[in-house]
Amino acid sequence: MMLRASHSLWRGTFALLVALAIWQAIVTLSGVPRFILPGPALVAQALWHNAALLWENALWSAGNLVLGLGIGVILGIETALLLALSRRARWLLRPMLVVAQAVPIFALAPVITLWLGYGMPSKIVTIALVTYFPIASALFDRLMALPAGLSDLSHLSGAGRWRETLLLRLPYAVPSLLSGLRLAVVYGPLAVLIGEWVGSSQGLGHLMLMSNGRGQTALMFAALIVLACLSLILWLAVEALSRWATTRLSGR
């Protein structure tokens, strides 16, 4: 396990160095102006000289992201379980969910900001909505796809709908839940940016918008890199959770 982790670290480091070399080569060979595409060195300077500013805004964005993800995941799991347990809920709510997914959540961001203001609530609601649908959809589809053998075993043992769902369907659906969670942590940072671009006085998205307006392109790239690091941390956390869940479910 340690050898595999070390190998992955080296591969990631090598890929990062190659990306930086390509970035610097593009800047050097094309002669593009700094205010359009700064080189890696200028972005690194912006990261160093604006560390306090970036840290303050990163905390704000990270707080919104974690709270929004948490609410979206909880609501998504509850919705999927409700739909799996109740035919009436499926008859009533399933069409509404299908229609709601057809509406771009990002198009609703200005409306949400208008209703809830420029503070944290509007950002949390936007992130929760973006992450809610992948969780609810992926988990529900898997909950309803229990293999015939397990379903027959449940019926023979006389298990009710609640016991069957909690003891058989939910453990069987964990891989799909984790897949939905992977999508959620990818969409979540994008929702943070959209929410903070639409209207905010703090956060990495707000900092990027202000930096762009002032021609501070290096600082804008620095904020984007910090947001990418937040996304990477979340993704690694989900991957670790996935490995742990897989090990527990396999009984090893």
Buried (B, 14 or more C-beta within 10 A) or exposed (E): EEEEEEEEEEEEEEEEEEEBEEBEEEBEEEEEEEEEBBBBEBBBBBBEEBEEBBEEBBEBBBBBBBBBBBBBBEBBBEBBBBBBBEEEBBEEBEEEBEEEBEEEBBEBBBEBBEEBEBBBBBBBBBBBBBBBBBBBBBBBBBBEEBEEEEEEBBEEEEBEEEEBBEEBBBEBBBBBBBBBBBBBBBBBBBBBBBBBBBBBEBBBBBBBBBBEEEEBBBBBBBBBBBBEEBBEEBBEEBEEEBEEBEEEEEEE
